[in-house]
Amino acid sequence: MKDFLLQFFTWWNGQTLNTRFYTWRKGERVGEDEFGNVYYQGGKDAEGRTRRWVIYNGYSEATMIPPGWHGWMHHRTDTPPTKEDYKPREWQKPHKPNYTGTAKAYRPHGSMLTPETRPVVTGDYDAWTPGE
């Protein structure tokens, strides 16, 4: 019952009832990534391409899609990573969660939210004023 209510009232946690119904009717499971996200395809979009979607394992966070699946989701490649020997390139970094809005979010020096003091101004800056 809890899962039903979560699917009915939340869109950010897994899938909604409409997504579940659409997946049941038109979805073809393509694969799963290392985070437990499941990828589907089926039906056509407005441009005539095959529609592709992901059902997240937990909260819906777009940064949880690995680079190989990202290319497949955005129609950059027709072959999903499960059907080829995909290896990330050396410049592709592993996943790092989005910390925006949390205590781990990036806060630059001088931000009101950091415990540090604001950097001291040196006085070598002359502000521009109109008419100069």
C-alpha positions as CSV (number, residue, x, y, z in Angstrom):
1,M,0.0,0.0,0.0
2,K,2.9,2.3,0.8
3,D,4.4,1.8,-2.7
4,F,1.1,2.6,-4.3
5,L,0.7,5.8,-2.4
6,L,4.3,6.8,-3.1
7,Q,3.7,6.2,-6.8
8,F,0.5,8.1,-6.7
9,F,1.7,11.2,-4.9
10,T,5.4,11.5,-5.7
11,W,7.2,12.0,-9.0
12,W,10.7,12.3,-7.6
13,N,10.9,8.8,-6.1
14,G,11.0,6.0,-8.7
15,Q,8.1,6.1,-11.1
16,T,4.5,7.4,-11.1
17,L,1.5,5.3,-11.9
18,N,1.3,6.8,-15.4
19,T,4.9,5.9,-16.0
20,R,4.3,2.4,-14.7
21,F,1.2,2.0,-17.0
22,Y,3.0,3.4,-20.1
23,T,6.0,1.1,-19.4
24,W,3.7,-1.9,-19.0
25,R,1.9,-1.1,-22.3
26,K,4.7,0.1,-24.6
27,G,8.0,-0.4,-22.8
28,E,10.7,-2.8,-23.8
29,R,13.4,-3.2,-21.2
30,V,16.8,-2.4,-22.7
31,G,19.1,-2.8,-19.7
32,E,20.2,-1.7,-16.2
33,D,23.2,0.3,-15.0
34,E,25.4,0.0,-12.0
35,F,23.1,2.2,-9.9
36,G,20.1,0.0,-10.4
37,N,18.3,2.4,-12.9
38,V,16.3,0.5,-15.5
39,Y,16.2,1.8,-19.1
40,Y,13.3,1.3,-21.5
41,Q,12.3,2.1,-25.1
42,G,9.1,1.9,-27.0
43,G,6.5,4.0,-28.9
44,K,7.4,7.1,-31.0
45,D,8.0,10.7,-30.0
46,A,6.8,13.8,-31.9
47,E,9.9,13.6,-34.2
48,G,9.3,9.9,-35.1
49,R,12.1,8.5,-33.0
50,T,11.8,5.7,-30.6
51,R,11.0,7.0,-27.2
52,R,13.5,6.2,-24.4
53,W,13.2,6.6,-20.7
54,V,14.7,5.6,-17.4
55,I,13.1,4.5,-14.1
56,Y,15.4,5.6,-11.4
57,N,16.3,3.4,-8.4
58,G,15.3,5.8,-5.7
59,Y,15.2,9.6,-6.1
60,S,15.0,11.0,-9.7
61,E,18.3,12.6,-10.2
62,A,19.6,13.1,-13.7
63,T,23.2,13.0,-12.6
64,M,22.7,9.3,-11.7
65,I,22.8,8.4,-15.5
66,P,26.3,7.1,-16.4
67,P,27.9,8.5,-19.6
68,G,27.2,5.5,-21.8
69,W,23.5,5.5,-21.0
70,H,23.3,9.3,-21.3
71,G,24.4,9.0,-24.9
72,W,21.9,6.3,-25.6
73,M,19.1,8.2,-23.8
74,H,19.7,11.3,-26.0
75,H,19.9,9.4,-29.3
76,R,23.6,10.0,-29.7
77,T,24.0,6.3,-30.3
78,D,21.6,3.6,-31.3
79,T,23.4,0.8,-29.4
80,P,22.9,0.7,-25.6
81,P,25.9,0.0,-23.4
82,T,24.5,-3.5,-22.6
83,K,24.9,-4.5,-26.2
84,E,28.4,-3.4,-26.7
85,D,31.6,-3.5,-24.6
86,Y,31.4,0.0,-23.4
87,K,34.3,1.3,-21.3
88,P,34.3,4.9,-20.1
89,R,37.1,7.1,-21.3
90,E,39.9,8.2,-19.0
91,W,38.5,11.7,-18.8
92,Q,35.0,10.6,-17.8
93,K,34.7,11.0,-14.0
94,P,32.8,8.7,-11.8
95,H,29.4,9.8,-10.5
96,K,29.4,12.5,-7.8
97,P,25.9,13.4,-6.3
98,N,24.4,16.8,-6.7
99,Y,24.8,18.5,-3.3
100,T,22.9,21.7,-4.1
101,G,20.8,22.7,-1.1
102,T,22.6,20.4,1.3
103,A,25.3,21.0,3.9
104,K,27.9,19.6,1.5
105,A,27.1,22.2,-1.2
106,Y,29.9,24.3,-2.6
107,R,30.2,27.7,-0.9
108,P,32.9,30.0,-2.1
109,H,35.1,32.1,0.2
110,G,33.1,35.1,1.4
111,S,29.7,33.4,1.2
112,M,27.4,34.2,4.0
113,L,26.8,30.5,4.5
114,T,30.4,29.6,5.2
115,P,31.9,29.7,8.7
116,E,35.0,31.5,7.3
117,T,35.4,35.2,7.5
118,R,35.2,37.2,4.3
119,P,38.6,37.9,2.6
120,V,40.1,41.2,3.5
121,V,39.8,43.8,0.7
122,T,43.2,45.2,-0.3
123,G,41.9,48.6,-1.5
124,D,43.5,48.4,-5.0
125,Y,40.1,48.4,-6.8
126,D,38.6,51.6,-8.1
127,A,34.9,51.2,-8.7
128,W,33.5,52.6,-12.0
129,T,31.0,55.3,-11.8
130,P,28.9,56.7,-14.7
131,G,30.3,59.8,-16.4
132,E,34.0,59.0,-15.9
